[in-house]
């Protein structure tokens, strides 16, 4: 099976490889100038990426041993600069008026309280991201039988509480998730003003935050639109277009990319989803909306506990991350589950049910790195990471590097500098 999947994956590889290399050089690197006192050699060390690289933080302090919990934290902060925090309404406020914010809140599997997650991010220089404000499918039981006016009143109370407590600490909020691929659970889901009303409340309460939409890959990368980069009939493209036309402040557009096929469908799934040419065409089409794109949820399934399967998982991840990094509209990619065996809809360690059966994590069940973890880490912390020297003459040093944060050392002094895409390329230290 793995070999057949690999054959499907590689069928357009050579065609897109040249584009990847060309566009990474063009869109992810810049010519930078440093102005500082002194003469001689300047040591230049990249310590952070402009590109969002993250995972969900759903298993923070949720594992069964202290050793596993520590390994989870170490591998998370070693690789990632962003963390998705779960604000699912049903598990954040299972009892009306009693949200699970504090550390000592009641335990719910894969749903750690919010405060410890935000604190972990702040302590480790990781940017938190909220998932999400109005995800109707995961509404609490106490709101499901309510009328639309009652639901709106409850949502306003929820939005206000989240804004007051976290708006100044979490810069990015998904307003919606999976409007197209799931059915709702409340009467509000079928109302015409669902999207506009929710965005209006979010804009009012989160005026200084980035507001996103998010959707499943089944409604984005469907091969129904194969090789038609100018085709505007992509359902998610049309939904985003509608939101923008209605005046919703859509600051960024989230795209999921989970490879979740039953094992007997894995080869066919690879034919559909691992079509690199089609994937680029969809990204090009979505970019026409004029908003930054983000891969918000990523899973590459290994299926088997074998070296061959894990090596293929790493190969696929490396290629797609390089594709995303090369695309000018893409601002980042967030892998979904860090460890195997702790995914949605299955008991811990049960690899026969739920999303556990796909073995899509970056770490194994013992919290040791799989080849896929090393592939992603090496890309962004070694290969796409600028460490060089430059000669300082007349107070000026120049170099070419990847956008991001840098540590600059010269004459026994250390400075920090940052270069962002679309921002300044000259820094005075």
N, C-alpha and C positions, 0 to 999 in steps of 0.2 A: 504493500500500500504506500509506504513512504516513498519508494522509488517512483511509483506512478504519479504521486503528488508532485514530486520534484520535477518530473518531465513537464507537467502542466505549468509549473511555476517558471521554468526557464525558457518557455517558448518565445517570449518577446524580450528576453533579457538584453541581448546585444543591441537591440533597437533603442532601448531607453538609457543604456549605460552612458553613452556620449552626452546625452542631455543632463544627466545627473552631475557628471563631472564639470561640465561647462557652467551649469547654473549655480552650483555650490560656490565656485570661484567668483561668479558674478554677483550673487545676491547675499552670500554669507560672510564675505570678506571685504575689508576696506583698507585704504591707504591712510595711515594714522600719523599724526605729528604730535610730538611731546615737546613742550617748552619748559626748561628747568635750568637751574643754575649749575655751573660746573663744566668739566670737560672729561672726556674719556669714555669708557664702556658703560652702557646702560643694560642692565639685566631686565628682561621683559618676561613675565610669567602670567599666563591666563589662569584666573581662579574662578571664573564663572561665565556661563553662556548667556547670550541674549535670547537664545532659543529656549522655550519652555520644555522642560524634561521632567516628567513626574509619574506618579502612581496614586492609586487610592490608598487612604490611610485607615481602611476599615478594620485592620487587625492590630491596631496599636494597643499594646498591653492586653490583648485578648487570647494569647496563646497559653498553652497548658503548663509551661515551665518558664522560670525566670531566664534560663539560658536562651530559650527560643525568643522570648520577648526582646532581649538585648540584641540578638543577632538580627531580628527584624528591624530594629531601630538603626543599627549600624549600617546594614546594607541599604536601607532606605536613604539615609542622609549622605552616604558615600556616593550614590549615583544620581539622586534627584535634586532638583531645585524647586519643585512644585508638588503640592499634595492636594488631592481631592478629598474633601471632608463631606460625609454623608449627612444631609439635612432632610432625609426622608421623613415626611410628616407623621406617618403611622408609628414609627419607632422613636421619633424625637418627642412626640407628645401623645403617647398611647392613652393617657388619661387627661382629659380636658383641663387646661390651666396649670398643668404640672410638667413643663418641658424638662427633658434630661440634659441640662447644660453642665452641671457640676460634676466633678470627678467622682463623687460618691453616689451618683445616680444608679438606679437599678441596672443590672447587667442585661444586655441584649446582644446576642451573637452577631458579629460583623457590624455592630452599630455602637462604637464607643461614644461616650459623652463628648460634647463639643469642646468644652474648655481645655481638657488635656491635649486634644488634637491641635488646637490653635497654639497652645503653649509650646508643644513640641516643635511646631514650625518656627515660632519666634525664637526659640532657643538655638535653633540650628540653621538659621538663615534660609529657611524654606518658605516659599510663598504659598499660603493656603488659598484654596478655591472652593466655593460652595456649590453643592449639588443636592437639591436645587430648590427654588422657591415654590413653584406650583407643579408638582408631579402628581396629577390627579389619580393615577393608578394606585399610588401608595398613600391614599388618604386614610386617616384613622377611622376606626369603626364608629366612633361617636359622632362623626360628621356625615356619614354616608347616607343616612335617611333624611337629612335636612333639606329644606327648600333652598332655592338658589339665593335669595336674599340672605338667609341665615349662613349659607356657605361663604358668601362674599364677606359677611361681617366677621366670620371666624378667620378667613384668610387675611383680612386687614389686620386683625389682632396678631396673627402669626408674623406677617411681614413687619409690623411695627416692632414687635419684640426682637426679631432677628436684627433689624436695622439698628436699634438702640444698643444692642449688646455687641454686634460684630461688624457693622458697616465700616468702622474705622480700622478694623484689624484684618478683614478679608477683602481684598480688592476686586475680585471677580466673582459674579453670581450668575448661575444659570437660572433664567426666569422659567423656562420650560424644559421638559425632557420627554421625548418619545410621544409627541402628540399624534404622530401618524401610525406608529407600529403597534400601539397598544390601545385597548379600550379603556375608557375612564371608569371610575368607581362611584362618582357622584353625579347628581343632576346637572351640575354646572358644566360638566365636560361637553355636553351636547348644545350648549348655548353659543350663539353666534359671536357674542362679545368676549368669549373666554380669553382669546389672545390679547386683544386690544386692552381689555380691562386689567388683566394681570400686568401687562407692560406699563400701563399708566400708573398703577400703584407702585411698581418697582422703581420707575423713574422718579416718582415723588419722594420715596423713602430712601433711595440709594442714588442720590444725584451725582456723587463723586465716584461711583463704582463702575466697572465694566459690566455690561449686561449681555448675556449670551442666550442663544437658542441651542438645542442639542437634539440629535435624532439618531436612530438606529441605522446601521449600514444597509439594512434591507430596503430602506426607502431612499437611499442615496446612491449606492454603487451597483444597483441592479443592472444586469447585462441586457435588460430590455432596451437600454439606451446605448448599446455597444457601438463604439467608434463614431459617435455623433457628438463631438465636442460642442457644436453650436445648437444642439437640441435643447430647448428650454422646457421640455415636458417632464423633467425629473421632478417628482412630487415634492421633495424637500426644497428644491430650488424655487418652485412656485410658492410654497408656504413662506419661505424667507422673503421672497419678492412681495408677497401680499403684506407681510408684517411691515416691511420698509415703506411700502406705498401708503399704509394706514398711519404712518407717522411714528411707529414704534422705534425706540432708540436701540436698535440692534447693533451693539458695538463689536461683536464677533460672532462667528458661526461655528458651532461645534458639530463634528462628524465622528460617529462611532465606527470602529472597524474590528468587530469580534468575528473570529473564524469559528463559529459554533455550528457544526454539522454532525449528525449522527455518524458514527464510524463507518457505516456502510455507504454513506454519502460523501465521505471525505475526498475521494478522488474527483467526483463531480464538483464538489465545492471548490476544490483547487482550480478546476477549469473555469469556474465562474468568478471567484474572488481574487485569485492570484494572477489575474490578467493585468500585467503591469501597464500595458498600453492603454487599456480601458480606464484603469485607475487614474492615470495622468489626465485623460480626457475629462473625467468627471471633476477633478480638481480644477482644471482650467475653466470648466463651465461654472462651477460654484464661485470662482474668483471674479467672475464678471459682475457679481453683486456688489463688488467694491468694498467688501469687509474682510478683515483678517479671518483666516480659517485656523481651526485647531482640531487635531485628532484628540477627542476627549476621552475615549475609552478604547483600549487596544487589547486584543488577545490573539496570540498565535498559538494554535493548538499543536501539541506533540502527540497526543493520543497514547503513545506507548512509552513504557519505562525502559527504553533502550538507547544506546549511544547514537545509533543511526537517527532515531526520531528526534533526539535532543539537538543533534548537529543540524538537522534540517530546520527545526524550529529557529535556531540561531541564524541560519542562512537567510531565511525568509525575513526575520526581524531586521537584520542588518540592511537588507535591500530596501525594505519599505521605509525604514527610518532615514536612509540616505535619500530616498525619493522625497519624503516630506521635508527634510532639511533643505533640499534643493529648490523646492517650489517657492516662488517669491511671495505668494499669499499666505503661506503657512507660518504660524507663529509658535507652534509647539505640538508635542505629542505626549499623551499621558497613558502609560501602560496600566492595565486594570488591576490584576491581582499579583502581588509580589510573590507569595509562596503558593506552591501546589498544595491541594488538599484542604483549602479553606475558602473555597469559592461559594457562590450563591446556590441556594436550594439543595444543599447536601450537608450531612453531618461532617465534622472535621475528620479527615483521614478516610472517608468513604469515597473511593474512586469509581464507584459504580453508578452514582446518581448525580443529578444536577450538573453544574458546570465543573465540578471536580473531575468528571470523567474525561475532560478534554486535556488535562495536564498542561494548562496554558500559563502557569506561573513562571516567574524568572528565577525562583529558588525552589529547591525540592522540599519535600515534607519535613525534612530535618533542618530546613532553613539554610542549606548550603547552596552556593551559586551553581546554576545550570549554565551551559554554554551560551544560552540566550542572554543571560544577565551580563556575562563577560563581553558579549558582542556589543551590546548597547553601551556599556560602560566604556569600553575601549574606543568606540566611535567618538564619544563626546568628551572624554577625559584624556585621550591620547591622540588619536588621528586628527580630529577636528578641534585641536587645542593648540594655541600658539605659544611656544616657549622659544625665545630667541634673544639675540643681543643686537644692539645698534650703537653706532658711534655718535657721541654727543659733540657737536661742533657749533660754536657760537651760540650755545644755549638751546640748540634744536636737535632732536633725534627723530628719525622717521622709520616706520616699519609697516609691513602689510600683515594683517592678521584677521582672525575671526572676530566678529562682534561679540562684546561681552565685557566682563570686569577683569582688570589687570592689576598685578602687583609690580611696581616699578622700583628697581633698586639702582642707586647711583651714588658714588662717593660716600658710602656708608649710611646713606639715608634711604628710607623706604616710603613710597607714595602709593596711593590707590588712584586708578583711572578707570573710566567706563566709556565705552563706545557702543552706541545703539544704532541699529539700522534706521536710517532717516534722520539721525541726530547729528551731533557735532563729531567731527573727525580730528579736531585740534584741541588739545588739552594743555593748559598751563598749570604746572605743579609748583 
